[in-house]
Amino acid sequence: MGRVEKRLLAGAAGQIELTLDWPGPQPIPGLAVVGHPHPLYGGTMDNKVAATIARTFAALGWLAVRFNFRGVGASAGVHDDGKGETEDFLHVLRAVPTLEGVHELLATAPRLALCGFSFGSFVAANAAQALARAGQPADALVLVGAAAGKWPMPDVSPEALVIHGEHDDTITLDAVLDWARPQGLPVLVIPGADHFFHRRLATLKARISAYIRGMLLIDAVGQSH
């Protein structure tokens, strides 16, 4: 595993505070951006689930970026109910590859993964929808503790990875299934897990790793034919 670096990035509402989880070996084939839980309830980029998602991608050789939403930590602005946060998510996704010290190591056309936990899943899903509408769909979408029933979650790609805890009492599994059912969207349920995946973070990491490795394997097989 590589180093962890803090940076500040200029954004629409002022500076955005970033954490870059660097992989070990280079070159770097992909970029993952991770959204954190609701800022009005203590959510930050240092949340253990958001950090676990980022470190999972870094362990796979990707550059992972977490950032504080508006009004959190050193990020400027105020909470914007997801709209401004989605704008910032897309801005981070586009701006980070151009940063000094990043563009030299990142692949020319890196694979892109959009990820989010809880409120961050709502932001990531909206960012994914915006990219798809622009004809630039992300390569992967990882939604953990998806905020269905709490926020108006959009439809997502059927290839998205949706992971939920069986005993989540913040966002109920029933609410997630009600959102997923009309889409025919699979939901991976971790037995015994609560909203914050207490004592289940290793399982969470393993499932995300399997998803990304599987995606890369399918791509490799396709390129070989």
Stockholm file with secondary structure:
# STOCKHOLM 1.0

chainA/1-225         MGRVEKRLLAGAAGQIELTLDWPGPQPIPGLAVVGHPHPLYGGTMDNKVAATIARTFAALGWLAVRFNFRGVGASAGVHDDGKGETEDFLHVLRAVPTLEGVHELLATAPRLALCGFSFGSFVAANAAQALARAGQPADALVLVGAAAGKWPMPDVSPEALVIHGEHDDTITLDAVLDWARPQGLPVLVIPGADHFFHRRLATLKARISAYIRGMLLIDAVGQSH
#=GR chainA/1-225 SS CCCEEEEEEEETTEEEEEEEECCSSSSEEEEEEEECSCGGGTCCTTCHHHHHHHHHHHHTTCEEEEECCTTSTTCCSCCCTTHHHHHHHHHHHHHGGGSTTTTTTEEEEEEEEEEEETHHHHHHHHHHHHHHHTTCCCSEEEEESCCBTTBCCCCCCTTCEEEEETTCSSSCHHHHHHHHGGGTCCCEEETTCCTTCTTCHHHHHHHHHHHHHHHHHHHHHHHTC
#=GC SS_cons         CCCEEEEEEEETTEEEEEEEECCSSSSEEEEEEEECSCGGGTCCTTCHHHHHHHHHHHHTTCEEEEECCTTSTTCCSCCCTTHHHHHHHHHHHHHGGGSTTTTTTEEEEEEEEEEEETHHHHHHHHHHHHHHHTTCCCSEEEEESCCBTTBCCCCCCTTCEEEEETTCSSSCHHHHHHHHGGGTCCCEEETTCCTTCTTCHHHHHHHHHHHHHHHHHHHHHHHTC
//
